């Protein structure tokens, strides 16, 4: 796994927004507010979309693979 796994502005923003959405939905359950539950889930989806858009804008991880296509790939094992 790369050293920058998840340490990007896109990842942090997406997870933060999605956390708030889960929190909203979680609060709605004991209060029996069905509309607030669905609002929370919509916020979760919004977080995923925002994260993807930010990643496409260059604020995410640039390498999504770990093989010979990666310029930093090291074929020599250091055991």
C-alpha positions in Angstrom: 0.0 0.0 0.0 1.3 3.4 -0.8 2.5 5.8 1.9 -0.1 8.4 0.9 -3.1 6.0 1.2 -6.0 8.2 2.0 -3.9 11.2 2.9 -5.3 13.5 0.2 -7.7 16.5 0.4 -10.2 14.6 -1.7 -10.2 11.6 0.7 -10.4 13.7 3.8 -13.2 15.9 2.5 -15.2 12.9 1.3 -14.9 11.0 4.6 -15.7 14.1 6.6 -18.9 14.8 4.6 -19.9 11.1 4.7 -19.3 11.0 8.5 -21.7 13.9 9.0 -24.3 12.1 6.8 -24.0 9.0 8.9 -24.3 11.0 12.0 -27.4 12.7 10.7 -29.0 9.4 9.8 -28.0 7.9 13.2 -29.6 10.7 15.1 -32.8 10.4 13.0 -33.3 6.7 14.0 -34.1 7.1 17.7 -36.0 10.3 17.0 -38.1 8.4 14.4 -37.7 11.1 11.8 -37.8 9.2 8.5 -37.2 12.3 6.4 -34.0 13.2 8.4 -32.7 9.6 7.9 -33.0 10.0 4.1 -31.4 13.5 4.3 -28.5 11.9 6.0 -28.1 9.2 3.4 -28.3 11.9 0.7 -25.4 13.7 2.4 -23.4 10.4 2.4 -24.0 10.2 -1.4 -23.0 13.8 -1.8 -19.8 13.1 0.1 -18.9 10.3 -2.4 -19.6 12.6 -5.3 -17.6 15.5 -3.9 -14.6 13.2 -3.2 -14.7 11.8 -6.7 -14.9 15.3 -8.3 -12.0 16.5 -6.2 -10.0 13.5 -7.1 -10.7 14.1 -10.8 -9.6 17.7 -10.2 -6.2 16.5 -9.1 -6.6 16.6 -5.4 -6.6 12.9 -4.9 -4.1 10.1 -5.2 -2.5 10.0 -8.7 -1.4 6.4 -8.5 -4.2 3.8 -8.2 -2.1 0.8 -9.0 1.2 -0.8 -7.6 3.0 -2.5 -10.4 5.4 -1.7 -13.2 3.3 1.2 -14.5 4.0 3.0 -11.2 7.2 5.1 -11.7 8.1 4.6 -8.0 7.6 0.8 -8.2 10.6 -1.1 -6.7 11.0 -4.6 -8.1 13.7 -5.4 -5.5 12.4 -6.8 -2.3 14.0 -5.5 0.9 13.5 -8.3 3.4 
